Amino acid sequence: MRSTITSLAFIAAATFSHAQIELRPHIGTNIQNLTESPDGTEWTGNPGFQAGLHVMIGNQFFVQPGIQYVSSKSDLTSTIGGTDASFTLSTGTLRVPAVVGYRFSDPSSEPTLNLRIFGGLGMNFPMNATFNEDGVEDVEVGSANFALTAGAGLDISIFFVEAGYDIGMTNVFDDEDFDVDAKQNQFQLNAGVRLKFAQ
């Protein structure tokens, strides 16, 4: 077992010793879907935004950790006594994705266009969750929640665009007055620049 681990570590070190390294600052938009709401209500996702930085390490096969600030919004609608009521939930989250992926062309050949796919885990650390209407208390969120993430991207010279989807695995809310097992699914669309600084 020890020799196997040593061999794998040696292969990984050899693979990434000449790896291309890129910083990828980006901005984008998102739509979230909360999977469960209190009885008699329904969630509707509104466009939000995110900004962050990914670090891509590798050549055709790569690893890509990153960090983002994600602002998301959802409307909670209900009918009380025949009257519709709507409240907007705004959340701010620190998202830490860690993915592995594959580029269809060798980046060392400097292709103008390069398609890639990726998948992995996303860790979300909620910072706040508030309703914007007066008289409605803030909602308590958990310390962290986790998601599976997958997507595809296109590198265009020194720029890139990518789309990804998170599938929530753990409950978002930690509030006795808001007792639903809601998981956060989220679509993201990002655009940014590629800053290669080592090879």
N, C-alpha and C positions, 0 to 999 in steps of 0.2 A: 504493500500500500504506500509506504513512504517513497519507494522508488518511482511509483506511478505519479505521485504528487510532484516529485522532483522533476520528472520528465515533462509533465504538463507545464510546470512553472518555467522550465528551460525553453519549451516551444513557444510559450506566450512571450517570454522576454525576447526571443529571437524574432518573433513576428512583429513586435512593436518597437524593436530597437531602431528600425528605419521608418517608423510610422510617420505619416503626415499628421500634423496637429493643427487644428483650426479653432479659433474663437468665432462664435456665431451669435452676435447680438441681434435681437429681433423684437418686433412688435406684432400684435395680431388681435383677432377678435374671437369670441367664444359664445357658445350657446350651451347652457347646462339643463339637464333634465333630472329633477329629483324624483325618485321612484315611488315614494309614498307620501300621502298628505293626510291630515286629520279628516275624520268622517265629514262628508258633505262639502268638501273643498277639493280644489284641483290646482296643480302647479302648471304654469306656462312659462317657459324660458324666454328671457329677453337678451338681446346682444350685450355682451360685456367686452372687456379688453384685457390683454396681458402684455407684459414686457419682460424680457429676461435675457439670459446668456447661456448658451450651450457650449461645451467643449467637445469637439469631435477628435478622437484619437484612433488612427488606423488608416488603412488603404482601402481596398475593396471591402473587407470586413472591418467594422469599426465598433467602438464603444462610445457612448455619448451621454455623460452626466450633464446636469444643468440645474438652473434655478430660475424661477419666474415669480413675479407678483401677478396674481390673477384676481381681477374684479369681475364678479358675476352677479346677475340679477334674475329674479324669478317673480312672477305675479302669483299670488295665492288668492283665488276667487272662491266665493261662497254665496249661497242664496239664503238670506235670513228673513223669514216672514214674507217671502215673495220678492224681496229686494236684493239685487246683486250688490255684493261688496267686494272690493279688490284691494289688496295690500301688496306692496313691492318689498321683497326681501333682497337686501344688498349684502354681499359677502366679500370680504377681502381675505385672500389665502396666499400663503407662501408655498409654491409647488416645487418639488424636487424630483424631476424625472431621472431615471437611469435606464437607458435602453442599449440594445445591441442592434446592428443593422448590416446591410449589404448594399454596396454601390455596384450598378450593373456595368460600369466602365472603370478601368483603372485610373484613379485620379492623377497618378504620376505622369500620364500622357497629356494632361491639361485639356480634357475635352470641354467643348463649349457647353454642352448639355450632358447632365449625368443624373439618371433616375436612381432613387434609392428607396429601400423599405426598412422599417425598424419596428421593434417591439420590446416591451419590458415592463417595468413597474413605475408607478407614480406615487409619491408620498406627499400628502397635502396637510399643511399645518395652518388651520384657520386662525385668523387674527381678529376678525369681528364678523358679526351677523346682526343686522338691524332692520326693522321695519321702518319705513319712512313716514308713516302716519302717527300723529300725536295720540297718546293714550294706549299705544301698544308697546309692551315691554320688549326689550332686546331678547333675542333667542340665544340661549347658551349652546355653543358648539363644542365638540370633543377636542381633545388636545391634538389628535392626528387622525387621518383616515387614509386608506390605501386603495389603489386602483390598478387594474391591468391597462396597459396602453399600447396602441399600435397605430401605424400610419405609413405614409409615403411622402417623399419629397422630390423636388427637382432642383438641381444646382444649375444656375444659368450664369456662366462666367463667374464674376465675384459675388453674385447675388444668389438667393435661394428662396423658394416658397415650399411650404409643407402643410399637410393636413393630418390630423391625428384624432383619435377617439379614446377616451378613458371610460372604462367600465368599473364603477364603484364596487368595492368589496366589503366595506365596513360602514356602519351608521355615521351619518354626519352630525346629527343633533345629540346633545347631552342635556336635555331639559325636561323635567318632570311635567311641566305644563304644556309641552309640545312633544308628547310621547308617541312618536312614529319612528319606524325603522327605515328611514329614508337614506338611500345610497345616492351618490352623486355620479351621474354619467355626464360626460362633457365632450363636445366637439370643439376642436381648436383649429384655426387657420392662422399661420404665421408667415411673415416675410422678413428677410434680413440680409446681412452681408457676411461674406466669408473672409476672415482675416487669418491667412496662413502665416505662422511665424516660426515654424520649425519643420524639419524633415529628416 
